[in-house]
Each structure stands twice: as C-alpha cells, then as structure tokens.
C-alpha cells in the first residue's frame, strides 16, 4: 500500500530548454543593445567637457 505522501520516484531528466533559451535571448538582447548604442555614439563631432568645481580653502 502506498503512503499518501509518497508521490513516486524523483524526476530522472530535467528539461533545460526554457532556462537556456531565456539566457540566450538575454545575451542577444544585451549584445544588440551594445551594438546599437555604440553605433549611435560613434559620432566624433561630440566633445565632452568636464568641469571640476574649485573650492577655496579657508585659512
């Protein structure tokens, strides 16, 4: 007679299709994002200026 908490043997094979497809899709999306972003920023006419604030030293 089977116990009511006995659900049989544990799973022998696990399906890896969904996790692998999610990881592959994420990698492709990130790669596409980087390629498109790099193409948009490729414009050399932009220049960046960094202004460092000067704080007078109190003596």
C-alpha positions as a Python dict, from the first residue, in 0.01 Angstrom:
ca = {
    (1, 'X'): (0, 0, 0),
    (2, 'X'): (130, 345, -86),
    (3, 'X'): (170, 618, 167),
    (4, 'X'): (-32, 935, 97),
    (5, 'X'): (290, 1146, 94),
    (6, 'X'): (468, 913, -147),
    (7, 'X'): (449, 1068, -493),
    (8, 'X'): (672, 821, -674),
    (9, 'X'): (1026, 837, -799),
    (10, 'X'): (1208, 1168, -835),
    (11, 'X'): (1238, 1319, -1180),
    (12, 'X'): (1508, 1146, -1382),
    (13, 'X'): (1554, 1407, -1657),
    (14, 'X'): (1514, 1781, -1621),
    (15, 'X'): (1422, 1996, -1917),
    (16, 'X'): (1678, 2271, -1980),
    (17, 'X'): (1520, 2427, -2288),
    (18, 'X'): (1345, 2718, -2119),
    (19, 'X'): (1635, 2840, -1899),
    (20, 'X'): (1884, 2813, -2186),
    (21, 'X'): (1655, 2995, -2428),
    (22, 'X'): (1599, 3275, -2174),
    (23, 'X'): (1975, 3313, -2121),
    (24, 'X'): (2043, 3311, -2497),
    (25, 'X'): (1771, 3566, -2563),
    (26, 'X'): (1906, 3788, -2284),
    (27, 'X'): (2261, 3768, -2423),
    (28, 'X'): (2142, 3854, -2773),
    (29, 'X'): (1935, 4145, -2644),
    (30, 'X'): (2228, 4288, -2446),
    (31, 'X'): (2461, 4243, -2745),
    (32, 'X'): (2215, 4418, -2977),
    (33, 'X'): (2177, 4699, -2724),
    (34, 'X'): (2556, 4746, -2709),
    (35, 'X'): (2597, 4740, -3089),
    (36, 'X'): (2315, 4989, -3149),
    (37, 'X'): (2435, 5213, -2865),
    (38, 'X'): (2790, 5203, -2999),
    (39, 'X'): (2670, 5297, -3346),
    (40, 'X'): (2473, 5592, -3211),
    (41, 'X'): (2766, 5722, -3006),
    (42, 'X'): (3013, 5671, -3290),
    (43, 'X'): (2959, 6033, -3397),
    (44, 'X'): (3301, 6200, -3349),
    (45, 'X'): (3167, 6558, -3359),
    (46, 'X'): (3054, 6540, -2998),
    (47, 'X'): (3301, 6659, -2741),
    (48, 'X'): (3278, 6614, -2370),
    (49, 'X'): (3384, 6878, -2122),
    (50, 'X'): (3432, 6805, -1754),
    (51, 'X'): (3424, 7097, -1515),
    (52, 'X'): (3580, 7035, -1176),
    (53, 'X'): (3447, 7266, -907),
    (54, 'X'): (3713, 7460, -723),
    (55, 'X'): (3658, 7509, -354),
    (56, 'X'): (3852, 7790, -188),
    (57, 'X'): (4050, 7666, 109),
    (58, 'X'): (3967, 7864, 426),
    (59, 'X'): (4271, 7954, 630),
}
